[in-house]
Amino acid sequence: MPNLSALSPRILSSVREIVTNDGVICYPTEGVWGLGCHPQSKKAVNRIVTLKQRSLDKGVILIAASYEQITPYADITSTTKVQLHKLWPGFVTCLLPKSSTCPNYLTGQFDQIAIRLTANRIVRQLCLSAGTALVSTSANISGKPPVDNIQTAKALFKRDVDYYVDAPLGGKSQPSRIIRLTDQPTDQNMEIIRD
C-alpha cells in the first residue's frame, strides 16, 4: 500500500488518463470509499449514477484541492468566501449557489452544488494530478452503507469501475458533514444538512 503522504507517479498518471477520458475511479476519501470522475463528463457521471442505482435528481458532491477548481461550479460571494476560509480545507461539504456554467446533471433538482475543499493529502494529489475537482460520491448502492475497503469495492463494482486507487482511507469513520451557508450575520450563517 502506498505511503500516506504520496501516491506513485504511475497511479497519478493512470488516474489523470482515466478521468480525462470519461472514466470512473474508485478512491479512498477522508472517511469512506468514493466513486469519482471528471465533473464535465456527463457520460462518466451517468455511469456512476447507474452503478449506484441512484437518481440523477439528487445531484453529486465535488471534491477539490483548490478554490480555482471550485470556481467553474459555484458562485462564491466575498461574505461566503470568508466563511469558507474558516471551514476549508477540511472535512465539511458546503452547499453553494451553482454557477451559470455548472452542468445541471451535477446538481440534479437543486440550485446549489455540494463542494468540499479537502485537506486529505491523497485526494488532493488526485485532484491536482487530474487538474480538476472530482465527483465524489460514496462507493455504495444507494441506500446501503458506504464501502470501507478496496476489496469490498472491487467485489461490488468489479470491472464497471475503470481504476481502483489502492491507498488508505483518511481516518474518519463516516461521510462528511454537509452544511448550507448563507450570507446572513455570522451567528445565523450555517444550516446543518447532514451531521
N, C-alpha and C positions, 0 to 999 in steps of 0.2 A: 504494500500500500504506500502511496506517495507521502512524503513529508508534509506535515500540516501547513508549512509555510510556502510550499511551492509545488505546482503541477509541472510535469515534464514538458519540454517544448513539443514533444510528439503528441501528447494529449491536447495541448492548446492548439496545435496546428490542425489536429483532427476535428476538434470542436469548431474551429473557425470555418473549415471547409464544409462541414455538415450544416452549420447554421446559415451560412451564406448561400446554400443550395437547397433551401426549403426542407431541411432535415429536422428531425426531432431528437433531442438528447434527454437522458435521464441523469440527474446530478444531485449531489448532496447539498442541501441548503443549511441554514443555521439549525433547524430543528427536525425537518423531515426530508425525505427524498422528493425531488421535484421533476416535473416534465417541463422542458423548455424548448424554445425555438426563437427565430428572429420575429420580432413584433410586426414587421412589414410583410411577412409571408402568410397570407390568408390560407394558403394551401396547408402549411405546417400547423397553424392554429386549428384549422378544421380537423387535421389528423389527431391532434391532442384531444380535442373535444370528443371525437369519436372513440378514441382509446379509453377515455374516462367515462364514456356513456353519460355525458353531461350536456345540458342545454347551452347553446351558444348565447342565449339571452342573459346568462349570469355574468358574462364577462370574465376576464382573467387578470391576474396580477402581473405587473412588470417588476423586475428587479434590476438595479443599475449600480454602476461603480462610480458615477459622477453626475453632477447636475446637468452637464452637457448631454448626457444620454437620456435625460428625462424631458428636456425642453421640447422635443418634437411631439410629445404626447400630452403634456399638461400645461395649462395656463397658471403661472405662479405669480401672484401679486407680491409686492415688496413686503406687505404685512405677513403674508403666508410664508415667505422665504425666511423671515426672522423666526417664525415658529418652527419651521423645518430644521433650521440650524440647531435648535435645541434638541431635536429628536434624532437627527441623522448625522453621520451614518449610524445605523442601529437596527434593532430587531423590531421595528414598527413599520407597518404598512399604512400609508395615508391615502385617503380618498381625496382627489384633487379635481378641479374642473378640467375636463378634457379640452385639448386644443382643437382648433379648427382643422388641423392636419391629422388628428388622431383617427385611425380607422375605427368605424363603428363596431366591427367584429371583436375589437379588444374590450369594449365597454358593454356590449350586449344592449340591454334595455335602459341602461343608465347614462346620465350625462356627466358622470365622473369616471376617472381612471384610478385604479388602485396601483400604487407605486411604492417600492421600498428602495431606499439608498442603503445598501448593505455595508456592514463593517466586516463581514466574513471574508477572509483572505482568499479562499478557494473560489467563491462565487465572484468576487471582484476580478480575479485573474481571468475567469471565463468571460465575463462581460468585456473586460479590456481587450482580451485576445480577439473576441468576436467583433469588437468595435461598435457594440450596440448594447442597449438594455436587452434583457432576455425575458420572454414569457416565463413565469414561474408559478406553476400550479401544482398542488400536491400530487404525487405519483400514487394514485389510487383510483378505484372505480367510484364514481360519485355516490356519496352516502356511506361508504366504507371507510375504515380507519386508514390514515396515510401509511405508506410503506416506510419501514425504519431500517432496511438494509438492502444492499445491492442484490443479494441472492433472491430475495422475495420480489424485487422489482423485475429482475430478469425472468423469473418464473411466471409473473403476471403478464408482462408485456412482450416477452420473447423477442422475435425479430421485427416487431412492429415499431420498436424504437431503434434509431439508426446508430446510436452510440451511448454507452454507459460509462460515465466518468467514475472511475474507481478511486474514491477518496473518502475520508471520514466525514460524518456529519459534524456540524459546528458546536455541538454540546448542549443545545436547547432540547427540551423534551416535548415540544408542541409547535404547531404553526404560529406565525407571528400575530401579535395584536394588530387589529385594524381600527383606525380612528378616522373620523371625518373632521377636517379643520375648517374653521370659518374665519371671516375677517372681523369677528366680534372682539370686544375687550378681552384682555388676556385671561381673566378668570372664567370666561364662558366660551373659549375658542375650540374646545375639543369635545367630540361626541364619540364614545367608545362603541364600536360596532361589534367587535369580537375581542374578548379578553383572554 
